[in-house]
């Protein structure tokens, strides 16, 4: 479980580094989006037959970072819409 949390932090931090621009996300939001990205990456890696969902492998890690970048974009879009409302 601790390894899963650490992997989520690493994946979330890498996703924030890869995504251009400044993100207004907290530490907890980075952790949660990284965890969600790691689950998505593990599921896709499992579907591709490269390993188990909770197994750390290269394909799952790359897909997890890509998924986390997309999730950060969605989170930014949703938070931006809320602040624009009158």
PyMOL commands that set and color helices and strands:
alter all, ss='L'
color gray80, all
select helices_A, chain A and resi 2-18+27-48+58-84
alter helices_A, ss='H'
color red, helices_A
deselect
rebuild
show_as cartoon
